[in-house]
Amino acid sequence: MRRTLNNIRELASQVVALQKHARSMGLFPGDRELLECPKCGLLEDVLIGGKLITYHAGAEGQDSGLRFVELSERRFCCPSCGSIVKER
């Protein structure tokens, strides 16, 4: 049983490291919901290659280059208007 728990902990550590690495490359690791700012309408989306992008309505697929800033768990700051956005 102890060996199984150690294996699970090791695998969890590897998953966290892979998610961090993916984020550093601009990819979306799928560890949270995509965000949408209710005030200005800035949206997150993921391209087929896994790249995280943001855009305003009407500019689908055209990356604005802006990124939501994580403030705390499930709370982000919109880079476009400064509003606080909560993950659902």
N, C-alpha and C positions, 0 to 999 in steps of 0.2 A: 504494500500500500504506500509506504513512504517513497519507494522508488518511483511509483506512478505519479505521486504529487510533485516530486522533483522534476520529472519529465514534463509535466504540465507547466510548471513554473518556468522551466527553460524554454519551452515552446512559446509561452506568453511573452517572455522577454524578447525572443526573436521576432515575434509579430510586431511588438512595439517598435523595435529597432528598424524593421522594414517599413513601417508606416512613417516613421521619422525621416528615413532616407527618401521615400517617395515624395513626401512633402517638400524636402529640400530641393528636389528636382522639378518642382512645380506640378507634380501629379497629385491626384485626389485619391487618398487611400481608402475612402469609403467608411471612415470611422465616425462620421456624423452626418446629419442631414444637410442638404444644400440650403444656402441662405437666400433670403429675399428681403430687401429693405422695404418696409411698408410706407415709409415717407417719400423716398425718391424713386423707388422701383428698381434699384440695382439688383440684378439676379446673378447667382452662380449657376454654372453648368459645367459638365464634363464632356470633353471631346472624345471621340472614339478611341483615341490613343491614350486616354486617361488624364490628359492635361486639364487642370482646373482653370476656368475662365470666368470673367464677369462681364456683363453687358447691360445696357438699358433697353427697355422694350423698343422694338423696331430695329434693333441692331443685332439680332440673333446670330450667334456664331462669331461675332467680331469682338475679340477680347479688348476690353477697355484698359487692361493693364493694372486696374485697381484690385486690391485684395482686402477682404474683411479682416480686421485685426481682432484676434482673440483677446478678450479682457479677463475672462475667467471661464470656468466650465459652463458651457451653453450660453455665454454672453459674448457678443461681438460688437465692434464699432464699425459702422458703415464708412468706407473711405471716401465716399462721394459727398455725403451730407452730415456725417458725424453722429447720426442717430444710433441708439443702442438697439441691437437686433438680438432677439433670443431665439436659440435653436428650439424647434418644436419637439 
